[in-house]
Protein backbone atom coordinates (compact mmCIF):
# COMPACT_ATOMS: atom_id res chain seq x y z
CA UNK A 1 0.00 0.00 0.00
CA UNK A 2 2.73 2.49 1.00
CA UNK A 3 6.05 2.81 2.75
CA UNK A 4 7.01 4.60 5.95
CA UNK A 5 10.38 6.17 6.68
CA UNK A 6 11.50 4.63 9.95
CA UNK A 7 14.48 7.02 10.10
CA UNK A 8 12.37 10.14 9.78
CA UNK A 9 11.93 12.52 12.70
CA UNK A 10 8.20 12.49 12.00
CA UNK A 11 6.49 9.93 14.24
CA UNK A 12 5.36 6.76 12.45
CA UNK A 13 1.69 7.28 13.31
CA UNK A 14 1.81 10.80 11.78
CA UNK A 15 3.40 9.42 8.62
CA UNK A 16 0.66 6.80 8.48
CA UNK A 17 -2.05 9.44 8.96
CA UNK A 18 -0.54 11.60 6.20
CA UNK A 19 -0.26 8.68 3.77
CA UNK A 20 -3.84 7.56 4.38
CA UNK A 21 -5.18 11.11 3.99
CA UNK A 22 -3.25 11.35 0.72
CA UNK A 23 -4.84 8.10 -0.52
CA UNK A 24 -8.32 9.26 0.49
CA UNK A 25 -8.01 12.77 -0.95
CA UNK A 26 -6.50 11.53 -4.22
CA UNK A 27 -9.39 9.10 -4.69
CA UNK A 28 -7.29 5.93 -4.44
CA UNK A 29 -9.45 4.95 -1.47
CA UNK A 30 -13.15 5.49 -2.14
CA UNK A 31 -15.97 6.28 0.31
CA UNK A 32 -17.05 3.30 2.42
CA UNK A 33 -13.96 1.29 1.41
CA UNK A 34 -12.69 -0.78 4.31
CA UNK A 35 -9.22 -0.04 5.63
CA UNK A 36 -6.93 -2.95 6.48
CA UNK A 37 -7.41 -4.26 9.99
CA UNK A 38 -5.03 -3.00 12.64
CA UNK A 39 -3.35 -6.40 12.94
CA UNK A 40 -3.04 -6.89 9.18
CA UNK A 41 -1.53 -3.46 8.58
CA UNK A 42 0.81 -3.82 11.58
CA UNK A 43 2.06 -7.13 10.18
CA UNK A 44 2.50 -5.69 6.67
CA UNK A 45 4.42 -2.65 7.92
CA UNK A 46 6.13 -4.54 10.77
CA UNK A 47 5.17 -1.93 13.35
CA UNK A 48 3.34 -2.05 16.65
CA UNK A 49 -0.47 -2.44 16.35
CA UNK A 50 -0.88 0.35 18.92
CA UNK A 51 0.75 2.72 16.40
CA UNK A 52 -1.80 1.75 13.75
CA UNK A 53 -4.63 2.15 16.27
CA UNK A 54 -3.38 5.63 17.19
CA UNK A 55 -3.29 6.63 13.52
CA UNK A 56 -6.81 5.29 12.93
CA UNK A 57 -8.08 7.21 15.98
CA UNK A 58 -6.49 10.39 14.62
CA UNK A 59 -8.09 9.83 11.20
CA UNK A 60 -11.46 9.23 12.84
CA UNK A 61 -11.10 12.41 14.92
CA UNK A 62 -10.30 14.37 11.75
CA UNK A 63 -13.35 12.88 10.02
CA UNK A 64 -11.56 10.92 7.29
CA UNK A 65 -12.69 7.49 8.48
CA UNK A 66 -15.37 5.94 10.66
CA UNK A 67 -15.37 2.71 12.63
CA UNK A 68 -18.02 0.07 13.12
CA UNK A 69 -17.45 -2.10 16.17
CA UNK A 70 -16.67 -5.64 15.10
CA UNK A 71 -16.51 -4.70 11.41
CA UNK A 72 -13.51 -2.38 11.06
CA UNK A 73 -12.67 1.09 9.80
CA UNK A 74 -13.99 2.62 6.59
CA UNK A 75 -13.37 5.73 4.46
CA UNK A 76 -15.90 8.39 5.43
CA UNK A 77 -18.10 9.49 2.51
CA UNK A 78 -19.25 12.64 4.31
CA UNK A 79 -15.63 13.80 4.43
CA UNK A 80 -15.98 14.75 0.76
CA UNK A 81 -18.32 17.58 1.72
CA UNK A 82 -16.61 20.90 2.39
CA UNK A 83 -15.70 21.44 6.00
CA UNK A 84 -14.90 25.07 6.77
CA UNK A 85 -12.29 24.23 9.41
CA UNK A 86 -10.45 21.76 7.17
CA UNK A 87 -10.59 24.20 4.27
CA UNK A 88 -9.07 27.01 6.36
CA UNK A 89 -6.34 24.68 7.66
CA UNK A 90 -5.49 23.51 4.12
CA UNK A 91 -5.28 27.12 2.90
CA UNK A 92 -3.05 28.06 5.84
CA UNK A 93 -0.67 25.18 5.05
CA UNK A 94 -0.72 26.07 1.36
CA UNK A 95 0.13 29.70 2.10
CA UNK A 96 3.08 28.59 4.23
CA UNK A 97 4.38 26.26 1.51
CA UNK A 98 4.01 28.87 -1.22
CA UNK A 99 5.86 31.44 0.90
CA UNK A 100 8.68 28.95 1.45
CA UNK A 101 8.83 28.09 -2.27
CA UNK A 102 9.01 31.78 -3.21
CA UNK A 103 11.76 32.31 -0.65
CA UNK A 104 13.72 29.43 -2.16
CA UNK A 105 13.48 30.99 -5.61
CA UNK A 106 10.53 29.27 -7.25
CA UNK A 107 9.00 31.66 -9.77
CA UNK A 108 5.35 32.70 -9.26
CA UNK A 109 4.56 31.58 -12.82
CA UNK A 110 5.85 28.09 -11.99
CA UNK A 111 3.54 27.92 -8.97
CA UNK A 112 0.57 29.06 -11.08
CA UNK A 113 1.43 26.45 -13.73
CA UNK A 114 1.61 23.76 -11.04
CA UNK A 115 -1.86 24.74 -9.78
CA UNK A 116 -3.24 24.67 -13.33
CA UNK A 117 -1.73 21.21 -13.94
CA UNK A 118 -3.20 19.88 -10.69
CA UNK A 119 -6.58 21.38 -11.54
CA UNK A 120 -6.55 19.61 -14.92
CA UNK A 121 -5.47 16.29 -13.35
CA UNK A 122 -7.93 16.36 -10.47
CA UNK A 123 -10.85 17.97 -12.28
CA UNK A 124 -10.95 20.95 -9.93
CA UNK A 125 -13.21 23.94 -10.33
CA UNK A 126 -12.15 27.44 -11.27
MMTF fields as JSON, N, C-alpha, C and O atoms, coordinates in Angstrom:
{
  "mmtfVersion": "1.0.0",
  "mmtfProducer": "UNKNOWN",
  "numBonds": 503,
  "numAtoms": 504,
  "numGroups": 126,
  "numChains": 1,
  "numModels": 1,
  "chainsPerModel": [1],
  "groupsPerChain": [126],
  "chainIdList": ["A"],
  "bondAtomList": [4, 2, 8, 6, 12, 10, 16, 14, 20, 18, 24, 22, 28, 26, 32, 30, 36, 34, 40, 38, 44, 42, 48, 46, 52, 50, 56, 54, 60, 58, 64, 62, 68, 66, 72, 70, 76, 74, 80, 78, 84, 82, 88, 86, 92, 90, 96, 94, 100, 98, 104, 102, 108, 106, 112, 110, 116, 114, 120, 118, 124, 122, 128, 126, 132, 130, 136, 134, 140, 138, 144, 142, 148, 146, 152, 150, 156, 154, 160, 158, 164, 162, 168, 166, 172, 170, 176, 174, 180, 178, 184, 182, 188, 186, 192, 190, 196, 194, 200, 198, 204, 202, 208, 206, 212, 210, 216, 214, 220, 218, 224, 222, 228, 226, 232, 230, 236, 234, 240, 238, 244, 242, 248, 246, 252, 250, 256, 254, 260, 258, 264, 262, 268, 266, 272, 270, 276, 274, 280, 278, 284, 282, 288, 286, 292, 290, 296, 294, 300, 298, 304, 302, 308, 306, 312, 310, 316, 314, 320, 318, 324, 322, 328, 326, 332, 330, 336, 334, 340, 338, 344, 342, 348, 346, 352, 350, 356, 354, 360, 358, 364, 362, 368, 366, 372, 370, 376, 374, 380, 378, 384, 382, 388, 386, 392, 390, 396, 394, 400, 398, 404, 402, 408, 406, 412, 410, 416, 414, 420, 418, 424, 422, 428, 426, 432, 430, 436, 434, 440, 438, 444, 442, 448, 446, 452, 450, 456, 454, 460, 458, 464, 462, 468, 466, 472, 470, 476, 474, 480, 478, 484, 482, 488, 486, 492, 490, 496, 494, 500, 498],
  "bondOrderList": [1, 1, 1, 1, 1, 1, 1, 1, 1, 1, 1, 1, 1, 1, 1, 1, 1, 1, 1, 1, 1, 1, 1, 1, 1, 1, 1, 1, 1, 1, 1, 1, 1, 1, 1, 1, 1, 1, 1, 1, 1, 1, 1, 1, 1, 1, 1, 1, 1, 1, 1, 1, 1, 1, 1, 1, 1, 1, 1, 1, 1, 1, 1, 1, 1, 1, 1, 1, 1, 1, 1, 1, 1, 1, 1, 1, 1, 1, 1, 1, 1, 1, 1, 1, 1, 1, 1, 1, 1, 1, 1, 1, 1, 1, 1, 1, 1, 1, 1, 1, 1, 1, 1, 1, 1, 1, 1, 1, 1, 1, 1, 1, 1, 1, 1, 1, 1, 1, 1, 1, 1, 1, 1, 1, 1],
  "groupList": [{"groupName": "UNK", "atomNameList": ["N", "CA", "C", "O"], "elementList": ["N", "C", "C", "O"], "formalChargeList": [0, 0, 0, 0], "bondAtomList": [1, 0, 2, 1, 3, 2], "bondOrderList": [1, 1, 2], "singleLetterCode": "X", "chemCompType": "L-PEPTIDE LINKING"}],
  "groupTypeList": [0, 0, 0, 0, 0, 0, 0, 0, 0, 0, 0, 0, 0, 0, 0, 0, 0, 0, 0, 0, 0, 0, 0, 0, 0, 0, 0, 0, 0, 0, 0, 0, 0, 0, 0, 0, 0, 0, 0, 0, 0, 0, 0, 0, 0, 0, 0, 0, 0, 0, 0, 0, 0, 0, 0, 0, 0, 0, 0, 0, 0, 0, 0, 0, 0, 0, 0, 0, 0, 0, 0, 0, 0, 0, 0, 0, 0, 0, 0, 0, 0, 0, 0, 0, 0, 0, 0, 0, 0, 0, 0, 0, 0, 0, 0, 0, 0, 0, 0, 0, 0, 0, 0, 0, 0, 0, 0, 0, 0, 0, 0, 0, 0, 0, 0, 0, 0, 0, 0, 0, 0, 0, 0, 0, 0, 0],
  "groupIdList": [1, 2, 3, 4, 5, 6, 7, 8, 9, 10, 11, 12, 13, 14, 15, 16, 17, 18, 19, 20, 21, 22, 23, 24, 25, 26, 27, 28, 29, 30, 31, 32, 33, 34, 35, 36, 37, 38, 39, 40, 41, 42, 43, 44, 45, 46, 47, 48, 49, 50, 51, 52, 53, 54, 55, 56, 57, 58, 59, 60, 61, 62, 63, 64, 65, 66, 67, 68, 69, 70, 71, 72, 73, 74, 75, 76, 77, 78, 79, 80, 81, 82, 83, 84, 85, 86, 87, 88, 89, 90, 91, 92, 93, 94, 95, 96, 97, 98, 99, 100, 101, 102, 103, 104, 105, 106, 107, 108, 109, 110, 111, 112, 113, 114, 115, 116, 117, 118, 119, 120, 121, 122, 123, 124, 125, 126],
  "secStructList": [7, 7, 7, 7, 7, 6, 6, 1, 1, 1, 7, 2, 2, 2, 2, 2, 2, 2, 2, 2, 2, 2, 2, 2, 2, 6, 6, 1, 1, 7, 6, 6, 7, 5, 7, 7, 7, 2, 2, 2, 2, 2, 2, 2, 2, 6, 1, 7, 2, 2, 2, 2, 2, 2, 2, 2, 2, 2, 2, 2, 2, 2, 6, 1, 3, 3, 3, 3, 6, 6, 6, 3, 3, 3, 3, 7, 4, 4, 4, 4, 1, 7, 7, 2, 2, 2, 2, 2, 2, 2, 2, 2, 2, 2, 2, 2, 2, 2, 2, 2, 2, 2, 2, 6, 6, 7, 7, 2, 2, 2, 2, 2, 2, 2, 2, 2, 2, 2, 2, 2, 2, 2, 6, 7, 7, 7],
  "xCoordList": [0.838, 0.0, 0.879, 0.696, 1.821, 2.731, 3.882, 3.866, 4.882, 6.053, 6.191, 5.808, 6.743, 7.011, 8.516, 9.256, 8.963, 10.381, 10.669, 10.382, 11.232, 11.499, 12.616, 12.779, 13.389, 14.481, 14.052, 14.815, 12.856, 12.366, 12.134, 11.876, 12.232, 11.934, 10.43, 9.982, 9.657, 8.202, 7.76, 8.155, 6.943, 6.485, 5.785, 5.142, 5.919, 5.363, 3.858, 3.338, 3.142, 1.692, 1.309, 0.315, 2.098, 1.809, 2.067, 1.31, 3.135, 3.399, 2.248, 1.811, 1.771, 0.661, -0.601, -1.294, -0.892, -2.052, -1.923, -2.873, -0.756, -0.537, -0.71, -1.328, -0.167, -0.264, -1.717, -2.163, -2.449, -3.843, -4.696, -5.573, -4.453, -5.178, -4.888, -5.791, -3.635, -3.25, -4.009, -4.497, -4.111, -4.841, -6.33, -6.953, -6.895, -8.321, -8.601, -9.52, -7.797, -8.006, -7.782, -8.491, -6.8, -6.499, -7.496, -7.476, -8.368, -9.385, -8.95, -9.701, -7.747, -7.293, -8.176, -8.539, -8.511, -9.447, -10.789, -10.864, -11.829, -13.147, -14.031, -13.776, -15.065, -15.968, -16.517, -16.883, -16.56, -17.054, -16.136, -16.509, -14.941, -13.964, -13.368, -13.044, -13.23, -12.69, -11.178, -10.496, -10.664, -9.219, -8.738, -9.52, -7.453, -6.928, -7.098, -7.057, -7.286, -7.408, -6.107, -5.05, -6.201, -5.029, -3.945, -2.778, -4.325, -3.35, -2.726, -1.519, -3.552, -3.04, -2.036, -0.956, -2.403, -1.525, -0.25, 0.835, -0.376, 0.807, 1.762, 2.979, 1.216, 2.059, 2.717, 3.894, 1.959, 2.502, 3.637, 4.659, 3.444, 4.422, 5.457, 6.401, 5.273, 6.127, 6.3, 7.414, 5.173, 5.17, 4.133, 3.288, 4.211, 3.339, 1.87, 1.572, 0.951, -0.472, -1.007, -1.927, -0.427, -0.878, -0.623, -1.375, 0.426, 0.747, -0.328, -0.766, -0.742, -1.805, -3.105, -3.808, -3.413, -4.631, -4.63, -5.661, -3.493, -3.383, -3.631, -4.315, -3.079, -3.286, -4.76, -5.314, -5.39, -6.812, -7.672, -8.626, -7.33, -8.076, -7.954, -8.934, -6.74, -6.487, -7.298, -7.892, -7.322, -8.093, -9.589, -10.312, -10.039, -11.457, -11.787, -12.835, -10.905, -11.104, -11.169, -11.961, -10.331, -10.298, -11.451, -11.671, -12.184, -13.347, -13.067, -13.941, -11.887, -11.565, -12.062, -12.32, -12.198, -12.692, -13.733, -13.865, -14.462, -15.374, -15.197, -14.768, -15.53, -15.366, -16.712, -17.595, -16.845, -18.019, -17.49, -16.694, -17.946, -17.453, -17.677, -18.779, -16.611, -16.672, -16.541, -16.394, -16.592, -16.513, -15.206, -14.617, -14.747, -13.507, -13.664, -14.631, -12.693, -12.674, -12.88, -12.405, -13.601, -13.985, -13.746, -13.763, -13.522, -13.372, -14.718, -15.753, -14.69, -15.903, -16.362, -15.629, -17.563, -18.104, -18.422, -18.257, -18.873, -19.254, -18.052, -18.204, -16.834, -15.63, -15.457, -14.725, -16.125, -15.983, -16.708, -16.435, -17.626, -18.322, -17.368, -16.513, -17.52, -16.613, -16.816, -17.937, -15.717, -15.704, -14.897, -13.714, -15.523, -14.904, -13.578, -12.615, -13.516, -12.294, -11.17, -10.044, -11.469, -10.45, -9.991, -8.808, -10.921, -10.589, -9.645, -8.661, -9.939, -9.07, -7.685, -6.682, -7.623, -6.341, -5.53, -4.326, -6.184, -5.49, -4.946, -3.822, -5.731, -5.281, -4.114, -3.204, -4.141, -3.047, -1.754, -0.692, -1.852, -0.674, -0.169, 1.037, -1.095, -0.723, 0.004, 1.007, -0.503, 0.133, 1.568, 2.483, 1.746, 3.083, 4.025, 5.172, 3.55, 4.382, 4.718, 5.843, 3.753, 4.013, 5.031, 5.934, 4.892, 5.859, 7.262, 8.224, 7.376, 8.677, 9.241, 10.429, 8.388, 8.835, 9.322, 10.346, 8.596, 9.009, 10.344, 11.201, 10.519, 11.764, 12.935, 14.043, 12.672, 13.716, 13.99, 14.89, 13.207, 13.482, 12.552, 12.794, 11.501, 10.531, 9.791, 9.357, 9.656, 8.998, 7.484, 6.926, 6.811, 5.35, 4.648, 3.651, 5.168, 4.557, 4.635, 3.728, 5.722, 5.852, 4.812, 4.265, 4.552, 3.536, 2.153, 1.364, 1.866, 0.573, 0.412, -0.662, 1.486, 1.43, 1.189, 0.448, 1.809, 1.607, 0.143, -0.437, -0.447, -1.857, -2.743, -3.678, -2.455, -3.241, -3.142, -4.142, -1.922, -1.734, -2.509, -3.143, -2.451, -3.195, -4.695, -5.421, -5.158, -6.583, -7.038, -8.11, -6.209, -6.546, -6.549, -7.417, -5.579, -5.475, -6.62, -7.191, -6.95, -7.929, -9.34, -10.282, -9.508, -10.846, -11.399, -12.603, -10.527, -10.953, -11.788, -11.881, -12.399, -13.215, -12.411, -11.392, -12.865, -12.153, -12.239, -11.69],
  "yCoordList": [-1.196, 0.0, 1.255, 2.131, 1.351, 2.493, 2.157, 1.148, 3.025, 2.812, 3.94, 5.079, 3.61, 4.596, 4.73, 3.765, 5.919, 6.171, 6.036, 6.939, 4.908, 4.633, 5.501, 5.579, 6.155, 7.019, 8.477, 9.319, 8.771, 10.144, 10.62, 9.827, 11.938, 12.521, 12.592, 12.749, 12.476, 12.486, 11.15, 10.095, 11.186, 9.927, 9.025, 9.51, 7.735, 6.765, 6.933, 6.859, 7.159, 7.282, 8.514, 8.482, 9.608, 10.8, 10.527, 10.979, 9.786, 9.415, 8.579, 8.77, 7.659, 6.801, 7.628, 7.418, 8.56, 9.442, 10.222, 10.283, 10.817, 11.604, 10.763, 11.208, 9.559, 8.678, 8.283, 8.275, 7.957, 7.559, 8.738, 8.566, 9.922, 11.107, 11.339, 11.656, 11.179, 11.349, 10.364, 10.743, 9.108, 8.1, 8.42, 8.202, 8.93, 9.262, 10.479, 10.467, 11.529, 12.773, 12.573, 13.161, 11.746, 11.532, 10.598, 10.445, 9.972, 9.099, 7.659, 6.845, 7.319, 5.931, 5.073, 3.95, 5.616, 4.946, 5.667, 6.887, 4.909, 5.488, 5.44, 4.649, 6.278, 6.276, 4.876, 4.121, 4.564, 3.3, 2.107, 0.965, 2.36, 1.29, 0.943, 1.829, -0.34, -0.777, -0.664, -1.065, -0.111, -0.042, -1.397, -2.169, -1.689, -2.949, -2.972, -1.93, -4.159, -4.264, -3.82, -3.814, -3.454, -2.998, -4.078, -3.786, -5.299, -6.398, -6.667, -6.888, -6.647, -6.894, -5.83, -6.145, -4.556, -3.461, -3.457, -3.186, -3.756, -3.818, -4.912, -4.725, -6.043, -7.135, -6.751, -7.039, -6.102, -5.687, -4.677, -4.762, -3.718, -2.646, -2.969, -2.208, -4.094, -4.536, -3.429, -3.074, -2.906, -1.927, -2.34, -3.197, -1.723, -2.05, -1.75, -0.674, -2.678, -2.445, -1.187, -0.537, -0.852, 0.354, 1.612, 2.582, 1.593, 2.719, 2.865, 3.972, 1.736, 1.746, 2.251, 3.078, 1.744, 2.147, 3.652, 4.308, 4.195, 5.633, 6.427, 7.45, 5.959, 6.632, 6.57, 7.568, 5.425, 5.286, 6.203, 6.81, 6.302, 7.209, 8.652, 9.397, 9.034, 10.387, 10.652, 11.72, 9.685, 9.833, 9.93, 10.672, 9.176, 9.233, 10.59, 11.166, 11.1, 12.412, 13.504, 14.44, 13.378, 14.373, 14.199, 15.059, 13.092, 12.885, 12.169, 12.129, 11.607, 10.924, 9.486, 8.944, 8.867, 7.492, 7.37, 8.256, 6.271, 5.942, 4.461, 3.677, 4.095, 2.713, 2.111, 2.787, 0.836, 0.068, -1.071, -1.895, -1.1, -2.102, -3.506, -3.863, -4.275, -5.644, -5.77, -6.88, -4.664, -4.701, -4.108, -4.633, -3.002, -2.379, -0.89, -0.269, -0.332, 1.095, 1.288, 0.498, 2.361, 2.622, 4.09, 4.955, 4.361, 5.734, 6.435, 5.899, 7.636, 8.393, 9.13, 9.967, 8.834, 9.489, 10.949, 11.792, 11.266, 12.644, 13.562, 14.783, 12.981, 13.803, 14.559, 15.547, 14.099, 14.747, 16.081, 16.909, 16.299, 17.58, 18.606, 18.269, 19.869, 20.901, 21.143, 21.32, 21.145, 21.439, 22.721, 22.759, 23.75, 25.073, 25.036, 25.681, 24.299, 24.227, 23.574, 24.072, 22.461, 21.759, 22.624, 22.645, 23.328, 24.195, 25.312, 25.599, 25.941, 27.009, 26.475, 27.134, 25.286, 24.678, 24.37, 24.62, 23.828, 23.514, 24.79, 24.799, 25.854, 27.118, 27.715, 28.302, 27.566, 28.06, 27.308, 27.917, 25.986, 25.181, 25.531, 25.624, 25.724, 26.071, 27.411, 27.557, 28.38, 29.696, 29.582, 30.216, 28.778, 28.587, 27.951, 28.378, 26.938, 26.259, 27.163, 27.138, 27.958, 28.873, 29.924, 30.252, 30.454, 31.439, 30.854, 31.515, 29.612, 28.95, 28.739, 28.961, 28.31, 28.09, 29.391, 29.405, 30.48, 31.778, 32.206, 32.738, 31.978, 32.315, 31.54, 32.062, 30.284, 29.431, 29.698, 29.1, 30.601, 30.991, 30.437, 30.632, 29.758, 29.275, 30.49, 31.366, 30.528, 31.661, 31.559, 30.463, 32.706, 32.697, 32.016, 31.319, 32.219, 31.58, 30.057, 29.36, 29.538, 28.087, 27.549, 26.462, 28.326, 27.919, 27.927, 27.002, 28.969, 29.064, 27.9, 27.306, 27.574, 26.45, 25.13, 24.276, 24.965, 23.761, 23.631, 22.548, 24.743, 24.738, 24.386, 23.597, 24.965, 24.668, 23.189, 22.564, 22.631, 21.213, 20.325, 19.351, 20.672, 19.884, 19.992, 19.013, 21.172, 21.376, 20.504, 19.901, 20.442, 19.612, 18.132, 17.389, 17.69, 16.291, 15.87, 14.793, 16.708, 16.358, 16.784, 16.435, 17.538, 17.975, 19.036, 19.08, 19.891, 20.951, 22.011, 22.062, 22.86, 23.942, 25.216, 25.332, 26.173, 27.444, 28.264, 29.365],
  "zCoordList": [0.0, 0.0, 0.0, -0.845, 0.926, 1.002, 1.926, 2.63, 1.909, 2.747, 3.752, 3.485, 4.909, 5.949, 6.111, 5.92, 6.461, 6.68, 8.169, 8.955, 8.54, 9.951, 10.516, 11.734, 9.645, 10.097, 10.201, 10.674, 9.769, 9.783, 11.207, 12.113, 11.387, 12.7, 12.943, 14.079, 11.865, 11.995, 12.58, 12.084, 13.633, 14.239, 13.214, 12.284, 13.395, 12.452, 12.31, 11.197, 13.413, 13.312, 12.479, 11.753, 12.581, 11.779, 10.298, 9.439, 10.003, 8.616, 8.065, 6.93, 8.879, 8.48, 8.225, 7.23, 9.121, 8.957, 7.652, 6.871, 7.41, 6.197, 4.935, 3.968, 4.948, 3.771, 3.509, 2.361, 4.562, 4.381, 3.914, 3.066, 4.451, 3.993, 2.511, 1.737, 2.127, 0.722, -0.17, -1.235, 0.259, -0.518, -0.606, -1.645, 0.471, 0.495, -0.384, -1.203, -0.205, -0.945, -2.44, -3.257, -2.804, -4.219, -4.893, -6.115, -4.105, -4.686, -4.839, -5.376, -4.376, -4.436, -3.534, -3.885, -2.376, -1.472, -1.603, -1.464, -1.869, -2.139, -0.894, 0.015, -0.845, 0.306, 0.609, -0.292, 1.877, 2.42, 2.136, 2.409, 1.592, 1.408, 2.768, 3.559, 3.029, 4.307, 4.329, 3.387, 5.422, 5.628, 6.129, 6.684, 5.936, 6.477, 7.997, 8.652, 8.541, 9.991, 10.641, 10.01, 11.902, 12.643, 12.623, 12.361, 12.895, 12.944, 11.579, 11.474, 10.534, 9.183, 8.768, 8.27, 8.978, 8.584, 9.426, 8.911, 10.71, 11.58, 11.103, 11.117, 10.684, 10.182, 8.854, 8.639, 7.966, 6.666, 6.826, 6.145, 7.736, 7.916, 8.985, 9.199, 9.649, 10.766, 11.816, 12.199, 12.257, 13.346, 14.38, 14.124, 15.539, 16.655, 16.32, 15.801, 16.605, 16.354, 17.063, 16.567, 18.223, 18.925, 18.086, 18.176, 17.28, 16.404, 15.327, 15.016, 14.768, 13.754, 14.384, 13.802, 15.575, 16.274, 16.541, 16.39, 16.931, 17.193, 15.907, 15.928, 14.801, 13.516, 13.111, 12.65, 13.274, 12.934, 13.803, 13.317, 15.089, 15.982, 15.502, 15.48, 15.118, 14.618, 13.35, 13.203, 12.439, 11.202, 11.483, 10.817, 12.472, 12.836, 13.455, 13.163, 14.304, 14.921, 13.857, 13.966, 12.829, 11.754, 10.766, 9.913, 10.876, 10.018, 8.711, 7.845, 8.537, 7.291, 7.26, 6.185, 8.419, 8.476, 9.583, 10.427, 9.57, 10.659, 10.981, 10.135, 12.2, 12.635, 12.999, 13.527, 12.707, 13.124, 13.981, 13.529, 15.22, 16.168, 15.598, 15.182, 15.594, 15.101, 13.594, 13.081, 12.878, 11.41, 10.889, 9.945, 11.511, 11.064, 10.824, 11.264, 10.118, 9.805, 8.311, 7.495, 7.965, 6.588, 6.242, 7.118, 4.943, 4.465, 4.603, 4.208, 5.167, 5.433, 4.186, 3.659, 3.705, 2.514, 2.794, 1.912, 3.999, 4.31, 4.367, 4.372, 4.412, 4.428, 3.116, 3.061, 2.059, 0.76, 0.722, -0.148, 1.652, 1.724, 2.317, 3.135, 1.898, 2.392, 3.879, 4.356, 4.584, 6.003, 6.162, 5.825, 6.667, 6.77, 7.525, 7.11, 8.613, 9.406, 8.619, 8.612, 7.955, 7.168, 6.003, 5.665, 5.398, 4.271, 4.714, 4.032, 5.851, 6.363, 6.703, 6.428, 7.3, 7.658, 6.403, 6.367, 5.37, 4.122, 3.474, 2.971, 3.485, 2.905, 3.694, 3.11, 5.007, 5.843, 5.514, 5.382, 5.384, 5.047, 3.649, 3.42, 2.725, 1.359, 1.313, 0.614, 2.053, 2.105, 2.631, 2.106, 3.657, 4.23, 3.213, 3.077, 2.501, 1.513, 0.33, -0.17, -0.116, -1.222, -0.805, -1.574, 0.402, 0.9, 0.928, 0.539, 1.389, 1.449, 0.045, -0.189, -0.891, -2.269, -2.899, -3.582, -2.674, -3.211, -2.611, -3.317, -1.325, -0.65, -1.243, -1.366, -1.611, -2.16, -3.642, -4.231, -4.237, -5.614, -6.664, -7.855, -6.27, -7.249, -7.805, -7.057, -9.126, -9.773, -9.603, -9.658, -9.394, -9.261, -10.44, -10.253, -11.648, -12.824, -12.736, -13.191, -12.151, -11.987, -10.998, -11.183, -9.954, -8.972, -9.624, -9.431, -10.39, -11.083, -12.058, -12.147, -12.79, -13.733, -13.002, -13.487, -11.846, -11.044, -10.623, -10.696, -10.182, -9.776, -10.968, -10.835, -12.126, -13.334, -13.708, -14.062, -13.627, -13.942, -12.972, -13.379, -11.685, -10.694, -10.908, -10.74, -11.275, -11.539, -12.699, -12.652, -13.752, -14.919, -14.562, -15.02, -13.741, -13.35, -12.441, -12.612, -11.49, -10.465, -10.812, -10.099, -11.901, -12.277, -11.355, -11.101, -10.851, -9.932, -10.619, -11.845, -9.793, -10.334, -10.361, -9.68, -11.144, -11.272, -10.023, -9.968]
}
